[in-house]
Amino acid sequence: MLESVKSWSVIIPGNSKFSERFLHSRGLLAALILVMGLGLSDHVKAETQGVDPNAAVERPEQQQMGAVEQKILLSEIEGYFDKVDTLKARFHQYNMDGTVYLGDVMMDRPGKMRIDYDDPLPFKIIADGTFYIFIDEELQEVSHIPLGLTPASMLLRQPMKLGEELTVLDAARDKGLLHITVAQKDAPDAGSLTFTFSEQPLSLVQWTVVDQQGTVTRVMLENVRTGIDLESDQFYFVNPWQNNNDR
C-alpha cells in the first residue's frame, strides 16, 4: 500500500487557479473521500441548518466496550463490509460552519466510488480503483490522486481488516448505535474516521472525519441500498477537456 499523503503540495500542481480551489475544498474532500485536512470554496451557496457536526463524536452517554465485546463487534463489522459489494445512497454532509451539502454516493467495492453533489456545486469525485479523480466542471479541471494515498481506502478496501490494516481507537454503544473510530496505521496522526452503525439490523448510517486541526465533518446516509447492480461506466472517467488543458 502506498504511503498516506502528509503534504498535498507534493501531488497538487502549483501556480494554478484549480489547485487553489482544490486545496480550499476542505469540507468536500474531507467528508467524502476521507482525506484529512482538506472545506469548500466560499462562493458556493449551500443550505444552512445550524447543525453541529461535533454532535456525531461527542457521546456523553456512550458505553465503552470491553476487549471481548469489542472483538466480537469488530468481527461482525468486518462481516458486514464483506457482504457490501455495492452501495447507493443519498447523503447529507454537515460542516463545522453549519452548512449542509446534499448529493448521491455510489460504491462498488473494492476501490470504486462515485460522488455527485447537488447543484450548485460544480464538483464530482470518481474513484476508479486506481485513482481518486477530483473533477471541477466549472473550471474544466481534473486532478488524479493515487487511491492508496487517500484515507478513502479505509472505506473502499475489501476485505476490511480492523485492528490489522486499521488501528481501532475507540468502540462504543449509544442508544442503539455503534461507533467505531479508526485511523491508518501508517499515518496515525493524519486524523480519524468514525463509522456509525445501526444495531438492528447492522447497517452503516454515518461516518465522521476529524482532521489534524480538529475539524469535524459528518456524512449521514439515507435511502441506503446495497447489493444492487451498478453500471461499471459510472466509475470510469475520460477527461473531455484534455485538449483544452494541453494548450
N, C-alpha and C positions, 0 to 999 in steps of 0.2 A: 504494500500500500504506500502511496506517495506521502511525503511529509505534509502535514497540515500547514495552511497558509498562516504566517505570523505577520507578514507585511504585504499589503496589497500593492505596494509600489513596484514589486518585482514582477507582477503579472498584468497590471493595468497600465497601458501606454500613457505617457505624459504628454503635455502640450496639446491637449485635445478637449474640446467642449464636451465630448461624450464621456471621457474619463472623469471629468469634473462632476457630471451628473451621476455617473456610476458610483463614485466614491461618496456622494451625498445621499445615496439611496439606502440609508440605514434601516428604516423600518421595513421596507420592501424586501430586501435581501435577507436581513437577519431573521425575519419571521418564516420565510418560505423556502429559501434554500439553506437556511440554518447556518449562514455564515456569520460568525460573531463579529460585532463591531461595525457593521455597515448600516437609514432613515430617509425618507422620500423628499424630493425637491419641494421647496417652499411654495412654488407656483401651483402645485397640484391641488385641486379642490377635493375635499373629502367630507363625508358625513361626520359630524362631531357628536359623540354620545356622552362624553364626560365619564368614560369608564376607565378605572384604574387597572391596568394590566397586572400590577403587583398583587392584586387580589388572587391571582392564579397561583402565586407561590407563597403568600402569607396565609398559613393554615393553622390558626391558633388552636383548633380543636383536633388536630390530627393525632392519630395514634401510631406511634413508631412501631416498627415490626422487629421481632426478634430474628436471630440468624436463621433458624429453621423455617419460620414462616416466610421470610424474605426469599430463601432459596426456593421454596415451593412456588411462590408468586412469580419469581423470575423465570422459572421453567414454564409456567403457564403463559406468560407473556411471549416468550420465545416461540412457544407452540402457536400462539395467536398469529404472530408475524409470519411464521412458516406457512400458514394457511392463506394469508392475504397476498395473493399474487397480483391482483389488480384492485384498484380502489378509485372511486369517483365521488366527489362531494362538493357542496358549496362551502365557502368559508367566510368568517368574519375575522379580520385582523385588527386587534386592539393595540394602539400605540401609546407610548408614555405621555404624549401631549394631548391625549383624549380623542384623537381622530380615529376613525374606523374605515377600513378599506374592505371591499367585497370582491369576490371573484369565484372562480372554479378551479379545482385542482384534480388532476388525474395522476395515478401512479401505475406503472407496470414494473413490478419488482422482479429481479433486481435491476437497479440502475436507471430506470426511466421515470420521468415525471414531466408534467406539463402544467403550467400555471398561467391562467388568463385572468387579468384584472378587469373589472367592470370599467366602463368609461367614467371619467375622462382620462384614466391612467393610460399612457401610451406604451406600457411595458408588457412583455411576455417573457416567460422563462421556460426553457426546454432542456431537460437532461436526456441525452440520447444514449446513455450507457457508457460513454467515453468522456464527453464534455458536458459541462454545465454552461448553457448558452443564454446570455442575457441580451434581450432584443429591445431596442428603443425605436419604435416605429415612427415617432415624431422626428427624431434626428436621423433616422435611417442608418443606425449604427448597431453593430453586433460585437459582443465580446465572448470568446470561448475560454472557459476555465476548466482545467482537468478536474473531472468529477472527484477524484481521490483527494484533491486539495481542499475540498469543501466539507464542512460538517454535515452537509446533506446526505453524505454516505451513511451517517448514523441511522437515517430513516429508510434509505433505499437498499441497504445491504440485505443479502439473502444467502445463507441463513443469518439471523441476528444472534450474536453470542454475547449476552450481557454478562459482565464480570470478566470476560476474556479480552475481546477487542475493545469493549467499552468499560470504563470504570463506573460502578454504581455508587453514587454519592449519597443517595437517600431513597428510602422506600417508606411510604406511609399510606394509611387508610383514613378517609374522611368523608362521612355522610354518603356512603355508597359509591364513592370514587376512590380510585387507586392512583397514587402519584409516584412515578419512578424517575429519579433525576440521574442523568448520566453525563459523562464527559469523555472526550477522546483520550485514550491512554498516552498517545504520543504528543498531545498538546493539552495537558491538564489545566493550564491557566488561560486557555483561549475562551472559556465560557462554558455554560452548561445548557443542557436540554432536558426539559421535564415532560415526559409523556403522562397524560391523564386518561384513565380508562374508566368506563362504567363497569361495575362489578357483575351485574346480572342483566343481560349477558355481558361477558367480557368484550369490550369494544372500545377502540380508540376514539376519543371525543375531542381531544385538545392537545396542543403542545405549546410549550412556553420556552422562549430563548432568553437567557440572561448573558449579556456580553461582558467583556472585560471591564467596562466602565460602569456596570450595574444597570444598564438599560434593559428594560423588560419589554418583550413583545409577545403577545399571546394570540394564538390562532385557534379559533373554535370551529369545529366541523359540524355541518348539518346535512341531512339527507344523504348520509353515507351509504354507499353501495359497494360491495366487494364481490370478487369472483365473477365479474362481468366481462363481456367481450369489448375490447377497445381496439380501434383501428391503429395499426402499427405506424402509419404515416403521420399520426399526430405527435409522435416522438422523434420526428425526423425534420431537419431544417436545412433549407438551401437559401443562402443569402441572396435575396432579389436585388440588392443594391451593390453587389460586389464590384461591378464595373464602375459605378459612380465613386466608390471609395478608393479605387485604384488611381483615379485621375489626380 
